Amino acid sequence: MRKKKKLVLFVCVNIVILIVLTITNPTTEDFTAFSEEKYGRMPPPPKNILVEIERIDFVIFSTYTQMLGYESGITHLGISGHFFQISEGQYDYPWWLDLFN
């Protein structure tokens, strides 16, 4: 009986953690605010170059990469309302993110 209580407690704690991570998963607007605070506002690009933020959502965390044309910028991991740099920029796009594009 004691093992069953521990298992139920373990499952409940994990469910609560997953719910909290899902609720606090940052949005694209959160990343834009973080990026402008850290790097400053980006100057307007020429009209023929597309500027976007690539977001890959994993429900409990997300990755964000600024794209200028077809070139990728620095990739950040957004988890629980915080951002962590996981690449150095243009030629350092994480290979495992290509699997989700």
C-alpha positions in Angstrom: 0.0 0.0 0.0 2.9 2.4 0.8 4.3 2.0 -2.8 0.9 2.9 -4.3 0.8 6.2 -2.2 4.3 7.1 -3.4 3.4 6.4 -7.0 0.2 8.5 -6.7 2.2 11.4 -5.1 4.9 11.1 -7.8 2.3 11.3 -10.6 0.4 14.2 -9.0 3.6 16.2 -8.5 4.6 15.6 -12.2 1.2 16.6 -13.4 1.4 19.9 -11.4 4.8 20.6 -12.8 3.7 20.0 -16.4 0.6 22.3 -15.9 2.8 25.1 -14.4 5.3 24.7 -17.3 2.5 24.8 -19.9 0.9 27.9 -18.3 4.3 29.8 -18.0 5.5 28.9 -21.6 6.5 32.3 -23.0 4.8 33.7 -26.1 6.2 35.4 -29.2 5.3 38.7 -27.6 7.4 37.8 -24.5 10.3 36.9 -26.7 10.0 40.2 -28.7 10.1 42.2 -25.5 13.1 40.2 -24.2 14.9 40.6 -27.5 14.4 44.3 -27.6 15.5 44.7 -24.0 18.7 42.6 -24.5 19.7 43.6 -28.1 17.8 46.8 -28.7 15.3 47.5 -31.3 16.1 46.2 -34.8 16.3 48.8 -37.6 13.7 48.4 -40.3 15.0 46.0 -43.0 14.8 46.7 -46.8 11.3 46.1 -48.2 12.3 42.9 -50.1 13.7 41.1 -47.0 11.3 39.1 -44.8 11.8 39.5 -41.0 10.1 37.0 -38.7 10.5 35.1 -35.5 10.5 31.3 -35.9 8.8 29.7 -33.0 8.7 26.0 -32.4 6.3 25.1 -29.6 6.8 22.0 -27.5 3.9 22.9 -25.1 6.1 23.0 -21.9 8.8 25.0 -23.6 9.5 26.8 -27.0 12.4 27.8 -29.1 12.7 31.2 -30.8 14.9 32.2 -33.7 14.9 35.6 -35.4 15.0 35.1 -39.1 16.2 37.8 -41.5 15.5 36.6 -45.0 16.6 33.0 -45.0 19.3 33.5 -42.5 18.8 32.4 -38.9 19.9 34.5 -35.9 20.5 33.4 -32.3 18.2 30.7 -31.1 16.8 31.0 -27.6 15.0 28.4 -25.5 12.0 29.8 -23.7 10.9 27.9 -20.6 9.0 29.0 -17.5 9.0 32.7 -18.6 12.8 32.8 -19.1 15.0 32.7 -22.2 18.3 30.9 -22.5 20.6 31.2 -25.5 21.3 27.8 -27.2 23.0 28.9 -30.4 25.5 31.5 -31.5 23.7 32.6 -34.6 23.7 32.3 -38.4 25.8 29.1 -38.8 25.0 27.6 -35.4 21.3 26.7 -35.9 20.6 23.6 -33.7 20.4 20.5 -35.9 17.6 19.0 -33.8 15.3 21.9 -34.5 15.4 21.1 -38.3 13.5 17.9 -37.5 10.5 20.1 -36.5 10.4 22.4 -39.5 
